[in-house]
Amino acid sequence: DSPLKAVQMLWVNLIMDTLASLALATEPPTEALLLRKPYGRNKPLISRTMMKNILGHAFYQLVVVFTLLF
């Protein structure tokens, strides 16, 4: 059995897509962004700074959750 029914999965998909769209739509466009050259094929999708931010935020969330649990 699936833990979610089809309608529930559609609602989850709708909510997640809406939040992602809002995140992309709220960044103001600039001329520098339009003039920037595209990234190469061999460049990583996640830069070092992004990886540091992701890991830092994950660590922060773990600390908060474990603090609340214990």
Buried (B, 14 or more C-beta within 10 A) or exposed (E): EEEEEEEEEEEEEEEEEEEEEEEEEEEEEEEEEEEEEEEEEEEEEEEEEEEEEEEEEEEEEEEEEEEEEE
